[in-house]
Amino acid sequence: MADVGVNIQYLRDLKERVREMQSACKELDAFFASGADRMAQEVDVEQLNTLTTRLKQHLEEAVSGENRARYALEKADIMCNIGGFIFKVIGSATGRDALFDGVERFEKERASKQRIFGMIMVCVGKGGLPDDVHVVSISEKARRQNRLESAIIFEIEKGGALLFTPDKFMHLVEGVIHNIRKGNLRLPILPEQLTPKLVPVRRPSLNIRRIDA
């Protein structure tokens, strides 16, 4: 009978150990699952950090491009004004009205062109973050197409993309990273997910203004 009692106690102890092992396995599974989630979140965060680094470089290049374009136009204006004045004097002195009129037409045509600089924005396409994001110079497009900046913006947004000022976009990414680390978001993030709720409390960040403001 004593042996039976020992065996029963042994079975009870064994059963308790099995329960402890099951509990430990569940905790271990939860630990590895949590660790895997954190690793995936950090991969997403690293992708966004890489994206912002690339965008900052492109933004600086776009600003430099706008500065060069404005300088080139100012230089061209000076040369055209000098040349136009000379041709007008020649046309008036020689009675060649066609030459005089031609210069005036040329000046009116130049005056009708868009002369706007410095509106640079971040565009998030339908593919969302992080793969469908690029820098766009609204002013450059407006000059090239001789249209208003507002018309360019309307056309881009009508196509389903979102436009942000550089400052607002960088601030938005901060909110996205915060939500990824909380487990609320994962990449990719589509445009419709980029709501104002993602934006954290305001802090100073990159601010690229219109260069001719």
Secondary structure, DSSP 4 states (H G I P E B T S, - for coil): -HHHHHHHHHHHHHHHHHHHHHHHHHHHHHHHHHHHHHHHHHHHHHHHHHHHHHHHHHHHHHHHHHHHHHHHHHHHHHHHHHHHHHHHHHHHHHT-HHHHHHHHHHHHHHHTS------EEEEE-TT-BTTSEEEEEHHHHHHHHT--HHHHHHHHHHTT-EEE-HHHHHHHHHHHHHHHHTTS--SSB-GGG--GGG--S---------TT-
